[in-house]
């Protein structure tokens, strides 16, 4: 029997009533709506296929919304970090120019003090930008790699949504249904990991 424990967990957090309704609608496939892991699989019955398609259909909006929300939040954080880095680079550049000007008119000690003080601001800006990219867990969630993976996941969710919407006129094979459930479960797991980071 196919399972999607991460998708079930995400639906349970976001919309427990929707999950409860799915369980009531498909009591013969109760294991599908469980967070238990299953080893191995067998042939998919028509009832299981219907239950899986319902789960995918109900899970798509939840996963898509969370992916959109996380993408927006990460994009904002990435922009803040980029702005801080930019200010740090400007300060470091200006520090060199100011040090040169001061060196022409003052003693060596003043030049060294001013240079060190301005360079410190550049370093603080870089450290601050690095901290903006990290979650409390220490994971770099506001990185371009993480953002790109969210964009790819969101695009895949949209492809799954299109396939599901066309299932009535162009039936999806059982192996593709299983693959869609597996991919959507993986995207739900990504959402859960990022929310917990």
Secondary structure, DSSP 8 states (H G I E B T S, - for coil): ----HHHHHHHHHH-HHHHHHHHHHTGGGGGGGSS----------HHHHHHHHHHHHHHHHHHHHHHHHHHHHHHHHHHHHHHHHHHHHHHHHHHHHHHHHHHHHS-HHHHHHHHHHHHHHHHHHHHHHHHHHB-TTS-B-SSHHHHHHHHHHHHHHHHHHHHHHTTTTS---HHHHHHHHHHHHHHHHHHHHHHH-
